[in-house]
């Protein structure tokens, strides 16, 4: 029974792409930077008289720093661009700390720079920048507060720089992992879709193969029986006026063929049993077939059946039997032959079947016409066999078939 994917689709649904937060990490980091910048600007500018040059210089520096944030580089950006971005921030904040009355307020801006440094730089280089920010803050605090107080203040700020730096690094790593997970999820969804398409194609191919199999079975079994019946009825029709007794014999043969055809039809439709009894060897099955053919066609079949034929798998046994059946049917239907030969041999781990006749030979295009020959080729393809239809030396036609045994069978 073809595998169905519908149940699995209901039981196992790959989750859809996770909904992205309406605010990305980059947006949130920029928002935090601008909020922090605004807060520092309010406090820092409030400590300066609006009429002084320092106030306006600080205002310009705040605007410049805010503008610089707009050029925040991505992690994939060039190293020179990242260094230039951080260096520009460092210079602007350092100038603010020099111009402002309280360096500690402007040193808060290095919290933003620390987070950004760890977001765009590898961890080691990011900590170098944090160390630089801490050194600049230390120098500013020493000038403002003296050695002891400045050293105590810078330790607090340095810890804050490291914390913000680690937060920025973790945030970036989380974003990268989320992106990788998103890519993997999309690939998994695509693989799932491809698997669905593949399974659907397999189901279609399985249905088509089953149809072809049934068509071959109907043609090889019913076609053979009905062909024999048709020939016998035609002969009986001509014999009724002259020899009613012989005509009745032919009708009796037809009745037997029809009964056998009905039996094979039931087996084919039910698909419960093999049309060829499992208890029969290939030689026994061919002997029965030949006896039935001779009784129905009044042709004598010259038979050579090797005694060393090993037991065959059902698929190969059936392929040989159906091929012999189709070949004999074609002889009776088309060849107008007087003699028929059938030979079954075993050599080089392969079973060979040769069916030949002394009839009128192959008509033009015979190899391309007819469902029976196509069915035989399909059977050979399923078992790895070979088929050759050719003129017989001395006149007529011969069909050569070679079916290899499976490796395990031949080894045994």
Secondary structure, DSSP 8 states (H G I E B T S, - for coil): -----HHHHHH----------SS-HHHHHHHHHHHHHHHHHHHHHHTS-TTSHHHHHHHHHHHHHHHHHTT---TTS-HHHHHHHHHHHHHHHHHHHHHSS-HHHHHTHHHHHHHHHHHHS-HHHHHHHHHHHHHHHHHHHHHHH-HHHHHHHHHHHHHHHHHHHHHHHHHHHHHHHHHHHHHHHHHHHHHHHHHHHHHHHHHHHHHHHHHHHHHHHIIIIIIHHHHHHHHHHHHHHHHTTT-HHHHHHHHHHHHHHHHHHHHHHHHHHHT-S-SS-TTS-HHHHHHHHHHHHHHHH--EEEEEE-TT-----HHHHHHHHHHHHHHHHHIIIII--SEEEEEEEEETTEEEEEEEE-SS---TTTTTS-HHHHHHHHHHHHHT-EEEEEE-TTSSEEEEEEEE--HHHHH-
